[in-house]
């Protein structure tokens, strides 16, 4: 069973793959498109959402690393 940290890393990697795959002809890489009846496609918002999610995941991972360091602390060994 994957840990919370492993799940965050897996999702972060999936977002990185998705961002790397964006092109001028793929969802997220195109400009926004207005549709009939007020419906449209928000390509810019999709890409922005991926970047915001990536930033939040990185922040959570950094907080977890800081908590681990505070709990386990640095070790000093004298011989």
Secondary structure as UniProt FT lines:
FT   HELIX           4..21
FT   TURN            24..25
FT   TURN            27..29
FT   STRAND          33..34
FT   HELIX           36..38
FT   STRAND          40..41
FT   HELIX           43..72
//
